[in-house]
Amino acid sequence: MKEAVVLYPSPAIGHLISMVELGKLLLTYRPSLSIHILITNQAYDAGSTTAYITSVSATAPSIVFHFFHATTLPPEFSTTSPHHTTLAFELLRLNNPNVHHALTSISENHMINGFIIDFFCAPAVAVAHELKIPCYYFFTSGACFLNFFLYTPTLHDKFDKSIKDFDAPIDVPGTPSIPPSNVCKPLQDRYDEAYKGFLDSSLKMQTSTGIIVNTFEKLEPRTIRAIVDGECVPNGFTPPLYCIGPLTSSSGHDDGRSPESLTWLDS
């Protein structure tokens, strides 16, 4: 049976591009692989992906896209959260049956070596475990956000108030102290549905087979060491960490990166 890796990004264009570039990287090391990418509809308008997917399909025959039937949020679903990420977490949770069907279908003709998910797709961890497929997280940001993401459950248990109400900088292993106002908005309010989605994803990450992160060791040595040494999950398990960055788009698609940032990375 042909070997395959299945990638599951959240449907926003930035996350999709990062996953496709990861797929291309895997193919450079194992050209015989078959790369399968699961595509859901968007919970909100995060930019069209049609032209990009068409371009990749035409130029990379080893990358196959699997489109799910559109899933809609039920009429009874409501949230007081101001963050769109709440909608994304819920829609991706509702797509678990589609994920199960896709993985089962692909495995009929392929040996699935790994199932790699975006952190928004955390509900799919349960599907991978059920089907006994190794599940990896792909973290498209750098290690400095990853270590905060991994440390979030510790902060949640250590303090009984929201980050936005902290009156002192936050100490996270491997990074300088972080002013509470610098933490991304969905993580600032512990009672917000978006916060609960991030917290759940962080806890599920601890059960994954490994974490792939878009960075390289010489860029963030102190932070990476804190993660690898288990300092960011002091009361749990830290999966193996794989630094594979920096990934850059080879498609010519405008993904918001300036030439100056790429010149800085090259240096």
N, C-alpha and C positions, 0 to 999 in steps of 0.2 A: 504494500500500500504506500502511496506517496505521502511523504511527511508534510505536515501543515502547521502553521501558526495562525491562530484566530485573534484578530485585534478588534476591540470594542471601544471606540471613542464616544464621548458625548457628541451630539450632532453639530455643535457650533464649528464654524469654519476653522478657527485657530486650533482647536483640539483635533479636528480631522486631519489637517495638514501635518501636525506633529506626529500623529499615528502613521500616516502614509510614509513619512520620511523614516520612521522607525522600521516600517516594513521594507523599504528600499535598503536600509542599512543591513537588515538581516539577510537580504538576498545577496548582498556583496560577499558575505561570509559563507552562505549556503545557497548557491544559485538553484539547487534542485528543490528548494522549498516551494510550497504553494501558500501564498499569503491571502487570507480571507478577512475582509473587513465588514463588520456588521453596521448597518446604517439605519438609524431610527429617524422618525420625523422630529421636528423641533418643537419644544414646548412654547417657544416665543421666537420672534424673528431675530435670528442671530446672524443673518447674512446667507445668501444663496450659496449652495455647494455644488450645484448642477454642473457648471462649466468646469470646475476643478476636477470633479469625479470623471467627467467625460474625457478630459485631457489625460488623466492618469490611466484610465482604461485603454486609451489608444496607444500609449507609449510603454506601458508596463504590463504585459500579458500575464505575468505570474501573480499579479494582484487582482483579486476578484472581489467585487462588492456584492453584498447580500442585503437587499432592501426589505425592511419589515413593512407589513401593512400598517397604515397610519393608526396610531393609538391616540385617543383623546382623553383628556382628564374628565372624570365623571362629573355630572352637574352638581352633585352634592359636595364635591371637593371645594374647600374654601381655605383661605389662609390670610392672616393679618400681616404676614411678612412683606416688607417692601422690596425684597430681593427676588429677582427672577430665578436665582439658583434653586429656590424652593420648588418651583414648577419643574425644573430640570430633574431634580432628585425624584420627584413623584412620578413623572412620566417614565423615567428609566426603570423605576421599580415596577410599574405596570407592564413593562416590556419583558419581564422575566420569562413568561411563557414563550415569547418569540425567540429569546436567547436559547432556551432549552431545545426548542425545535430546530434551530439553526445548527447548534453544536451536534445534536443527534444526527441530523441530515449529513453534515460535513464528515462526521466520523464513519459513515457508511463506506466511504471510498478513500478516506485519508486517516493516517495516524496523527492525531492532534498532539503535538509536542508541548504546546503551551497556549493558554488563553490569557491575553494581555488586555487589561481594562484601564480606562480612565478613572480617576477617583470619584467622578460623579456616578459611575456605573457600579458602585459598591454593592447594590442588591444582587448583582449577578454572581458574586462570590459564592453564594449558596448554591447556585446552579452548577458551577464548576465543581464544588465539593461533592454534590450529589452524583455527578457524572464521572468523578474521580479524574478530572483533568487539571494539571498544574495551573494555578491561577497567579498571575503576576500583575502588579500595579505598574503603570507607566506614569511617572510624575513629570509633567512637562516643564514645571518651574525648576529653579535651582535647589541646591541642598539647604540653603538658609530658610526657605519656606517649608521644605520637607521636614526639617527638624522641628519647626514650630507645629506643623500638622501632626507629627507623631507625638509631640509633647502635650497636645491639647487635652487628651483625657486626664493627664496628670494635673494640669491646671484646673480642670473641671472638678476633680476630686479634692484638690488642695484648698480651693477657695469656693465660697458660697455666694459670690457676687459676680456680675458680668464684667468682662474685661473693660468695657467702656466706663465702669465705675471705679477702676483701679486708681489709686492715688500715687502710685510709684511705678517706675519702669519695670518691665517683666524680665525676669532672668530665665533664659532658656539655654540648656547646655549647648556649647559650641558656637554661640553668637554673642555679640555685645548686647547689653540690655536694650530692650525694645520699648519705646514709649507706647502706652496703650492706644493712642490715637493713630499710630502707624500700622496697627493690625487691620487686616482687610475687614471691611464693614460687616459681612455676614458672620464673622466670628466674634463680633464685639458684644452681642446680646445673647446670653445663655438661654433665654426664653424664646428666642426666635426660631422658627421652623428651619431656616437655612442653617443656623448654628447646629441644630440637632442632626441635620444631614451630614455636615462636616464631621461632627463627633462620631457618628455611626461609621462613616467611611474610614476614619482613623482607626477605630477599633477593629474593623474588618481587615484593614491593611496588616495588622499584626498576625492575622491567620493566613496570609498569602504565602506563596512559595518564594517570592522575591520581589524586590522593588527596583525598577529601572528608572534612573533619574537623568534628566537632560543637563548634565554638568560634567566636569572633569576634575580629577583629584587635586591638581596643582592650583586650580582656581579657588577652591573652598576646602583646604586641607583640615582646618580646625573643625569645621562643621561636619565634614564627612567622618572624621575620626570619632566625634561624639555620637553620631548615629551608629557607626559600626561597633563601637564599644558598648552599645545598649544604654547610653546615658539618657536618651530621649524617650525610652520606654522602660523606666526603672522598675516597674512592677509587672512587666510582661515580656513578650518575645519580640525581638527585632529580626525580621527576615533578612536574608543576604541582600546586600546592596550592589547594584551594577551601574557604574557611571559610564554613560555612552555618548555624552555630548562633546561639543555643542552640535546639535542638529541644525542645519539650515536648509531652507527650501531650495530644491534644484529645479523647480517647475517654472520659475519666473513669475509665480503668483505673488501679488502684493500682500504680504501677511503682516505689514506694519513695522518690519525691522528696517532701521535706517542703515545706509552704507557705513555711517560713522561707527555704529555699534559693531558691525562685522569687522571693520578695520581694527577696532580696539581688541576684539577677540583674537584676531589673527596675531596681534603683537604679544 
